[in-house]
Amino acid sequence: MRIRSVTCLVNARSDAIQAAGRLAGEARTTLEKAGLEVQTTRLATQPLSLLGGDPVPLAHELWAQCAAAGMDYLGMGPVLADTPGAAQSVSLIARIPELIRSTGTVFCSVLVARRGQGINLAAIRRTAWAIRDIAHSTGLGFGNLRLAALANVGPGSPFFPAAYHDGGPPAVAVATESADLAVAAFSETGSLDEARHRLVGAVEAAARQIGNLIEPLAERHGFRFAGTDFSLAPFPDQARSIGEAIEQLGVDRFGAPGTLFAASFITDCLRRAAYLRCGFNGLMLPVLEDATLAERSHDGLFTVNDLLLYSAVCGTGLDTVPLPGDVTEEELAGILLDVAALALRLDKPLTARLMPVPGARAGDLTTFDFDYFTNGRVLAVKKAASPGLFQRADWLAI
């Protein structure tokens, strides 16, 4: 297991950013001395909508402060478009493509739906436009790595692009890269009950270690330890692949019948584990970050809709999903709308990080050169959309 990120969640002030940098630096040293490699340190602010001013120059200003504090990435939080009166916030979405193009380390998002409120169809349409704009104005569409649509996602997650601060006292949270715990737990022989027992025990032991190291450190720096997110994030090799874990459990190949059960089984393991949790704590299925998922995309064993189905019983939604370059704004909007509807109906947090690849067709192999990606096949879309739904409403209470 590795630490994907030590994420500090603060209000965007210079002194708070400096304090976060000191805590994150000491946390990295402390964790690595204990044998836990830390990939990144990150800072997430309160929602972009609440920061005020033009977000593009503000992104550059805040990133300069983060870099000076030793942080690796900055998350400016979401445009809050989860209420009926969010028209001004929706207009901020138009600035996101420039924000993404003009920075290389700043993430943001759009909160398009929330349980008890409803779905902002106007914001979904505008977010779909932003995804297409970024796809065709950044190399290979890679800028969409740093943008997500959020549905029913609250503050406090340590994973980007979903991370944002609740505006209260500063906090620190830990995101793990822990798919290898599931691979190890399921590779041993024995029953499903024994596999579950091994994974629950491994998660609890790792969480105790992280908590024992970070909680006193956070308190010493005046931060609250918000907890750990064990969403079993993968890394692009077989030993750290959640797809590999699912196949070790007994599914012939990821995407075959039984995959939905396996996704539910792993999520149940995480829910049984006792630890201080924050964020998603579900199964994460990022197509381009997982060696087995990328390989099974070559075989045509799953579709975008299959991934959405698995999200109904497990994880974070649609993550790093490669799509054809000619996917339309209407098609993207329909996918985002389905994600939002599922999140509200099941009262769970879901995200969509969609990556149209300019010039690529369904079945083409992606060619990203990024340490945290493995290349897979572009997934097909249905070449059909539902523009009539968006013509009927800008907002719907659900």
Buried (B, 14 or more C-beta within 10 A) or exposed (E): BBBBBBBBBBBBEEEBBBBBBEBBBBBBEBBEEEEBEBBBBBBBBBBBBBBEEEBBEBBEEBBEBBBEBBBBBBBBBBBBBBEEEBEEBBEBBEBBBBBBBEBEBBBBBBBBBBBEBBBBBBBBBBBBBBBBBBBBBBEBBBBBBBBBBBBBBBBBBBBBBBBBBBBEEBBBBBBBBBBBBBBBBBBEEEEEEEBBBBBBBBBBBBBBBBBEBBBEBBEEBEBBBBBBBBBBBBBBEBBBBBBBBBBBBEBEBBBBEBBBBBBBBBBBBBEEBEBBBBBBBBBBBBBBBBBBBBBBBEEEBBBBBBBBBBBBBBBBBBBBBBBBBBBBBBBBBBBBBBBBBBBBEBEBBBBBBBBBBBEBEBEBBBEBEEEBBBBBBBBBBEEEBEBEBBEEEBBBEE
